[in-house]
């Protein structure tokens, strides 16, 4: 896993399983500024969060774009989001489509590249 945080623009990029070279075949916007990229086999490849710090300050946020996805996709994404490694960064209740971002202390020491 590789975590990049751009402090100036408040953008978090998390790249999962860099040793696996499955290419990204789909992206799902969970809400404005939060995008999950997956491989053909629905393996998480990247999570991008714009306004990360600001969003972690809210106790609850509505994942309105997640709510609008087809049910089969929501079910597949829910399985991913409730399992590591994604569950370390984001939580979404698939019934209410509300959730929150987890503020990772690791960002204080993370390598900044942009």
HULINSUL-V469650 format. One record per helix or strand of 2 or more residues. SS is the DSSP state (@ for helix, = for strand). FROM is the first residue (numbers start at 1). TO is the last residue. Records with the same first field share a line. If there is no record, write none. Layout:
SS = FROM-TO / FROM-TO
This chain:
= = 2-6 / 11-15 / 24-31 / 34-39 / 44-50 / 61-62 / 90-92 / 98-101
@ = 52-56 / 64-67 / 71-81 / 86-88 / 105-109
